[in-house]
Structure formats: structure tokens, C-alpha cells
Amino acid sequence: MSKNLTRICPAILAVALLLPEALPQAPSAGSQTAQRESDAQAEPDRRRRRPPDPFAGQKRIRALVITGGCCHDYAGETKILMDVMASQAPVDWTVVLETEGRATWTTTKARLYNQPKWSEGYDIVVHNECYANVDDAGFVRKIVAGHNGGLPAVVIHCAMHSYRALESDEWREFLGVTTRRHTRQHRIAVQVKDANHPVMKGFPLDWVTPMDELYVVQKLWPGAKPLASAVDPETGTEHPLAWTNEYHGGRVFGTTLGHGAATWDDPTFQDLLVRGFKWAVDRQ
Ligand SMILES: [Zn+2]
């Protein structure tokens, strides 16, 4: 069945985001004659008003977003990501959003990963999926194989709890962290750990998130370096919440923040994603 697989046409949406003034406008009140006269001049006027492409001459970035599963607003989050990136870099998006019903939404095996060389042709993959109870080692190896050539990635929130039912660590080595649970929701006081890293440039030193989940990080893998962390108020244990990882020579940026709309709507979180994306694909 394909009814649960949604693909957002990247070219149309990207153009809409970059050039909203070029979209058709609703006709205003006035006579039809006046409208026709206006229409006669509209096209050349629109062409003259169209601003120059701020990314002219730059190589476009081919980005794949894989999203869906349990517990979050994946369509809304993807729209925000595309929206905030639109003014930052020339990105052509492909979005694969796969969510089954609640009974199986933690065990969904996104069909894309069954395609041979599923990541071929992309410059970066954003993993924002939430399939916690997939425990098929062969399947997860297909996923990480897509990054074995050093393909960059951004990994967000529940991606860190995806495939956690699998005991072996292929996915977690790729992420750079091992985590299997989170704290109760609270406003998280973020501590900057590497203010000089490009991803953290301009990040406030005293940011407290909206209500969110602090993921309990059991292990930071050898290739990972923390960028920001927070202390679990119940245990006093500090956990990285933003980091970089090196996986097979490729750059991975990760953050465990992003449970709800309040965080996704926050400009500090949005800017963190933008800088993380640009760093991962080496386009600061
Ligand atoms: Zn969550």
C-alpha cells in the first residue's frame, strides 16, 4: 500500500519558499477591463520585480529528508526546516514521510531503505524518523550503509531513539550517541560546550528551551564531540543535547531537542538546525 507514503514535490515547494512574490496573487476588486489591462502588464512587471537569485552560481545541495513514525508532527517539522533553510542555502529537497497507524508506527520499516543505494545522488540526509521498535539488524545495516561512503547527515530528536530495540550498535555508532529514554518534559537550561564551533556561532549562552525532552545519553561514541548539554534536574547527570560526529569520514550533526512545536517554532532552535545543516554539508 502506498497511501501512507507522502512525497512533497521539492521543486515546487522550494520555488514557493524562495520566491513568494512570484506566486499567483488573488485578483483585487475592480472592473474586468481594468483587470485585463493590469494583466497585460503583469508578466513583464513581475519579471522586473523578481529579485536576483541570491545563490546564483552556487552548487545546489541535494537533500533527502527521511521522517515519520511515532509521536511528533513530521510534516510540520519538515516544512519549518525547509522554510528556515530557504534563505540560507540553495537546497533541492526530497522528502520521504512514512507513518503507519498507531498500532505499528514504532515498527515501521521505511521502504526507501530497501532500495539498493538508497542514498545515492544526495549531498546530505536529514534523519528525523521515529521507528523505535525496529529490531531487524539486516535492515538497519542497509540504513547505515547509505552513510558508509561519508555522506553527511543531520539527526534530530527521535532519530536517536529509532532502532533502539536492536541490541547491536550500528545505528548508534552512526549517530554518535547511545540513548534509550528521556526525562519528563521540562524547560531545559542549555549549557554551551564549544562556543567556537561553527554550529554554535551566535548561539545564546543562557538559552532555556520551551518544554522539551532531555534525552538521557548513556554513551558518547569516540567520533562524537559535544556542542551543548544540559543537566537532568532529577538526577544531576549532564547529557549532551547537540554534538558533531564523524562517521566514515562524513560529518554528522545531531540534536536531541525538538519534541514539540514550541521548540520547532523557536528561532534559537531553528538557527541551530540551519548551522548544523550547513556545517554537515560544509557550506558555512
Ligand atoms: Zn519526542
Boltz pocket constraint, residues with backbone or C-beta under 6 A from the ligand:
constraints:
  - pocket:
      binder: B
      contacts: [[A, 71], [A, 72], [A, 157], [A, 158], [A, 213], [A, 258], [A, 259], [A, 260]]
      max_distance: 6.0
